[in-house]
Each structure stands twice: as structure tokens, then as C-alpha cells.
Amino acid sequence: MCMPKKKRINITVDEKLVRKAKKKLEMFGGKMSTLFNAYLSDFVDSMDEKVGGRHKEMEERIKDLEKKVKKLEK
């Protein structure tokens, strides 16, 4: 099984909120990165559900336009 690529990012968050989250995570040995990954995954999944086919349709149109532009550039 292939390990997913990781990306380091810098974010600014509320200091009090981070302290509270760390305390809660310590109760069951969780990591902040695991928490962020879970929330990001949930966000992406919920956006896919809300935008649904329209989003996929737009992606396909963009890919098609990119192919056409590449052909024109040659």
C-alpha cells in the first residue's frame, strides 16, 4: 500500500482554541495533524456532496479547455 504524500503548511489559529484542543487530544493520545486531516477530509467530502455533479462538470470543462489551449500553443 502506498503512503499518502504529506504537505507541511503554516496556519494561524486562535491560541486558546489550540490549547483546549491539545488538552482534549491528550485524553486519548491524538495528534493535532490527525485532527486537521479529519476536518479537511470532512470539508472536502461535504463540498463534493453540496456541489456534486456541477463541480465535476466544471472540472471536466476546465480539463477540456486546457487540452484545447495546449493544442493551440503547438
N, C-alpha and C positions, 0 to 999 in steps of 0.2 A: 504494500500500500504506500502511495506517495504522500509525503508530508506536505501540508499546505505551506506556501510561501508566507513569510511574515514580513510586515512593514512596520517600522518604528515611526510613530507620529508624536508630535508635541501638541498638547492641547492645554487650554486654560480652563480650570474648573473652580468652583467655589470651595475654598479651603475647609470650611466647616462640614460641608457635604462629603468631602473626601474622607475626613476623619471619621465621620459617622459610618460611612460605607466600609472603611477598613475595619472598624470595630465589629461590624456585623459579619464581614467576611472572615475575620479571625475565629469566629464561633465555630465555623465548620471547615476551616483550612482553605478557603477560597482565595483566588488571586484577583487582583484588580483587572488584569488583562483578560481573564476569563469572563468577568462581568461585562466589560466593554464589548468583547466579541459577541456575547449573548445578546446584548442590547442592539448592536449593529445588525446582527443577523435577523433579529425580530423586526427592526426597522425596514430592512430590505424586503423581507417577506411580506410585511404589511403593505408596503408601497406597491409590490407586484400585484397583490390582491386588489388594491384600490384602483390602480392604473390599468392593470390587467392587459388585455389584448391591445389596447391603444398604445401602451408603452412598447410592446413587442412590434407592433406595426410601424411605429416611428423608428425603432432600431433597424428594421428591415429597409425602410426607405432611406435612412442615412447610409447604410452599407451599400445600397444600390447607387446612390449618388456618389459615394466615394469611388466606386468602381468606374463610373462614367467619367469622373474627373481624372482618374489615373489614365484612362484611355485617351482623353483629350490632351493630357500632358505629354504623351509619347509622340 
